[in-house]
Amino acid sequence: MSDLSQFPITRRWPATRPDVIQLYSLPTPNGVKVSVALEEMGLDYEPHLVDFGKNDQMTPEFLSLNPNNKIPAILDPNGPGGRPLALFESGAILIYLAEKSGKLLPEAQRYEVLQWVMFQMGGLGPMFGQLGFFHHFAGKDIDDPRPKERFRAEAARLLKVLDGALAGRDWIAGDYSIADIAIGPWLNTLNGFYKASEIAGWADLKNVPAYLERFLARPAVQKGLKIPARD
């Protein structure tokens, strides 16, 4: 049995199954990327809820694993060389899990998959998140319309890029991959939780809406979107 006691995070979130991947997360767009990937890949794991309402992400135990105080993060007791591996940043975790499992990062499309993962990490996620803030959260009370319009326009542009790339394809890089797992949760959040898809030109898209429907129809996605379960 792996000894994870050297990792302070296990003091706040004890591992009841220390021989499997420990997931520290919250069902947000970034968080569910990893739970969906774990479900799709069939990797065994133990989820732990990092409750932002209780500022769990700011505790010394969580910061010992991710000094950037963001979810998700993982602790794999069976990392490279058989040694435990602590890892944060959802994109990095997706790549690591794909390489560990040998799934959802096909060698023939490896770099095409990775470019779309980076497209999400550097574009869709940040821009959709800012639009969500200015449209749905506290930013909606700011009188100056320019910040919201900046992120609305950029979100609309990125959606058009994605829409064009999906022409004639079911999945963004050919076969279903970690790129789709990166992108899908953010489309779902823009369309649902943020209620901002309409102002970003969703109705004019030819391919993205059906792409999101295909993603959400996958059983592993449906399960992963609810992990970790909220208290």
Secondary structure by P-SEA (a helix, b strand, c coil): ccccccccccccccccccccbbbbbccccccaaaaaaaaaacccbbbbbbcccccccccaaaaaaccccccbbbbbcccccccbbbbccaaaaaaaaaaaacccccccaaaaaaaaaaaaaacaaaaaaaaaaaccccccccccaaaaaaaaaaaaaaaaaaaaaacccccccccccaaaaacaaaaaaaaccccccccccccccccaaaaaaaaaacaaaaaaaaccccc
